[in-house]
Amino acid sequence: MMMVKEEDDELLGVLGYKHLSVAYITLDLSVQKLFVPLILTLHLLPCTKKHLDLHLLGVNGTASAKKPTVIFVLGGPGSGKGTQCAYIVEHYGYTHLSAGDLLRAEIKSGSENGTMIQNMIKEGKIVPSEVTIKLLQKAIQENGNDKFLIDGFPRNEENRAAFEKVTEIEPKFVLFFDCPEEEMERRLLGRNQGREDDNIETIRKRFKVFLESSLPVIQYYEAKGKVRKIHAAKPIEDVFQEVKAVFSPEAEKVKNNNCVIL
């Protein structure tokens, strides 16, 4: 059995529609009725992205799942990306997820997984993709935000491909903090945070791993026009001025965005 019902345009005017005609089709199935809204004609007044999300309805009448916005933040150890991420969070409302912090938290948990991670970090090796991706996914799913800075990941091409395949998310862009090795080494040796990977031998191993493994990731996204390069050897405030130049146009674009669906 099929029943069609039409709603009057005026009933939905409060949502900002200029003209809207919606038909609801109810299919009488053996187990349950399937209630499906069909948009027949849609002419929208200028609207925000948030408003548009209200129109994207699934068969249960709820908003369809929306993938989060992800920005990869890459740079050598000591490039200052963590500090700049804190500024971005404050000014632009992103949630900062540090792959390194998530891994260190797992180490502190005392799990078998944490012990494996600890041994690999001591040797300056990269943790298996599935381990880091699982931690990142969990953090994203448990957070109420829809836009994330993923700091220190992906660290190699295998990380990158695995992340995109598993999550079905491609980054909006990659924020790359470019800093000379000598400056990064000076910063790491001077920060005295008590991290066991902040010794000269391990630091230089990390530099080597970054150059061999992470630069190909940056080159991959650069070929797609998705790399935003920041000169990170300058003082913190000067570096953030460059960062603001990347994010502010995006913020204004979202704020003032008008859309029309024909």
N, C-alpha and C positions, 0 to 999 in steps of 0.2 A: 504494500500500500504506500502511496506517496502523497503527501499533503504539502501544498505550497501556500505560504503566507507572506504578504508584503507589508513592510512597515512604512509609515508615512515619513516623508523627509523631515517634517517639522520636529518630530520626536527626537531626532538625532542632531538638530541644529546646534545644541549646546556643545557638541564636540568640535565645532568649527567647520562642519561640512557646508558647502554651498548647495549641492544637490546630491542626494544619496538615495538609492533604491536598493533594498536588500531583500533577497528571497531566502526563506528558510525551508529546506527540504527535510522531511522526516521519513526515514526508511524504517518500516516495521520489520525488524529482523527476528529470528527465532529466539534469540537470547535477550536482546535489548534493543531499544530504539536508538538510531544514530541520528543525531541532530546536527545538521551541517549548514552553516551560514554561507551563502553564495553572494558575493558582491557583483551585482549586475552592471551598475554604472556608478562611477565615482569621480566627482569633480571636487577637488579640495581647494580651500582657501590656503594662502601661505601658512605653513605649519612647521613646528619644530620636529626634530628627529624623535623626541620623546612622544609627541602626539602621534606620529606615524606608527610607532610601535603599537599603539592601541588598536590600530586597524588590522594588524596582522594576526588574524585569529585562526586557531586550529580547530579540529572537529569538536573539541570539548569547550569551545568558546573562550579559551584562555590565550594570552599572548604567546606567540610562537617563541621557542628558545632562541636567544640571541647570543652569538659568540662574543666573548670578551675581546676588548682591544688590547693587544700586546705589543710592547716595544722592547726589543732586546737591547740591553746596555752592555757594551763590550769595551774592553781596554785592558792593558797589562796590569799586573798586580802593583798597586801603588799609584795608579793613574788618577785616582780621586773620584772614580765613578760613584762610590758609595756616598760620599759627601754631597755630590751633585744630585743624586737620587733623592736625598732628604729634602733638598730645595724644591725639586720638581713636585714631590708629594705635597709640600706646603703650598705651593703656588698654583698647581694645576689639578690637584685632586686624585692623582694616581695612587695605587697601592704598590709599595716597593717590596718585591720578593727577591731576596739575595740567595742564589743557589748555594753559595758558600755558607751562609748563615744556616740554611736549612740542613745542609750536610753536617755542620758542626753540632746542631741541635740533636741530630740523630746519633752522633757519636756520644754526646753527653747522656743520651737515654740508656746507654749500656747494652743495647741490643746487639745481636750477632751481626746485623747489617751495619751497625755503627762501628764495630771493631774492624770490619772489612774496609770501610770508608777511611778510618783512621790510618790503617796501614798503607793504603794507596796514597793518601795525602803526604805521609812521611816520605814516601819514595818519589814525590813530585809527579805522580801519575794522575790520569783523568779517571774519575769514577764512572762506571758503566752507565750508559744513557738511561736504561730502564729504571735505575735507582733514583737518579735525579728527577726524571720526568714524573715518576710516581709521587715524589715529594712536592713538586711544583703543582701537579694536578690537584692534590689534596688541599694545598694552600689556597688555590684559586677557587675551588668548590666550596670551601668553608668561609670564604670572604664575601661580603655583601656588595663589594664594588664590581664594576664592569670594565675597568681599565687598569692595566698592570705594567709596571716596569720589571722586567726579569733581568736581574743583574748577574753578570758572570756566566751566562748560558745563552746559546750553545757554545761549547768550547772546541768543537771540531765538527767536521762535515757529517759524521755519523750521528752526533747529537742533534744537529740541525734537521737532518732527514727524518730521524726517529720522532722528534718533537712534532713536526708538521704532520707526519703520518698518524701518530697516536692521537693527538689532540684535534687534528684537522683545522689548526689555526696557523695562519701565516702572519708574521709580524707586520704591523703598519709600517714601521721602519726600524733601522738599527742605529742607535746612538753610539758612536765610536769615539772614545776618549784617547786621542793620540798623544803619547808622552814619551820623551827620550828615556832609554833604559837607565842612564845615569841618575836622572831625576827620580825615577820610580824607586831605584835602589836606595837613594838617600832618604826618601820618605819612609820606606818600609823599616829601615834600620833605626829611624828616629822616632817611630810612633810608639814603641814599647807597650804594646797591648797584651803581652804575655802569650801570644800565639806561638805554638811550637814550630810553625812553618815560617816564622819571621827570623830566620838565621841566614847568614850569607850564602851558605851552600844550597839550602832549599830555595831561597829566593832566586838564585841564578838558574836552578832547574826549572822553576816556574816560568822565568823569562823564556827559556828555551822551548818549553812546551807551548807557551802562548804563540811564539813566532812560528813554530812548525805546524800547530794545529788550529789555532783560532784565526789567524790571518786569512786562510782559505775561505772561512765562513764569511768574513767581511768582504772578501773579493767576490764571493757568490752573490751577496746581496747588492754590492756595488754595481754589478753588471745588470741588476734589475732596477737600478735607480733608487734603492731603498736605504742608502747609507747617509747619515748626517754626521760629518766629521767635526770633532771639537778639538781645538788645540789646548791640551790639558796641562802644559808646563807652567802656565801663568798662575798668578794668585787666584785663590778660590772665587772671589767676587768677579774678577775679570772673566774667569771661565764660565761662570753662571750667566754673564751677559751674552755669551755665545749661545748657551743653552736656551735662554729666553728667546733668542732670535729664531730658534727652531720651533719652540712650542707656542709662542704667542700668536703667530698667524693661524695656527691650528685652532687655538682657543677662540679667536675671533670668528673664524669660519663656522665653528660649531654654534657659537652664541648667536650669530646673525643669520644662520642658515634658514632659508625659506625654500619650500619644495612644493612642486605641483605635480600631481599624477593625472595624466590625461586618459 
